[in-house]
C-alpha cells in the first residue's frame, strides 16, 4: 500500500456503561435545559426493516435542532470551572 492511499481499517471504541444513578443524575442536570421530545413509531422501519415495533425519539426537536444536545449539555455541566472557561 502506498502512503497516500486511504486505509480501510476498523477502529473499535469501548465505552463505559452507565448505571441508573448516573442516568438519573444526568436527567436532573439537563432537565432545566432540555425540551421533552416525542417518541413516535416509524411504520416504515417497523413493517419493512425490523418486522417489530420501532420507535424514534425526535431529539432533532431540541431548541438547537441537534440530537447531540443532551450528551453535550451534560458534559459541559460536569466540567470544572477552569475547563469550562478555557
C-alpha angles and dihedrals in degrees: 000000000000119000094245096052117102115253119230105210133140116237114203120205126195124210132196110242117239122234125220093259091057091049092050091048091051090050090054092048097049098031093094092052106035125081117226105248128201128254111220132182117244105217092189094055092039095052104030108029115021100023085215134080110292120189127191124210105218099220090155085079091073113116089256092051088233130125089206093064099103096050095042092048092049091049093050092048090054095051116106119246094262094050092045093055099043 
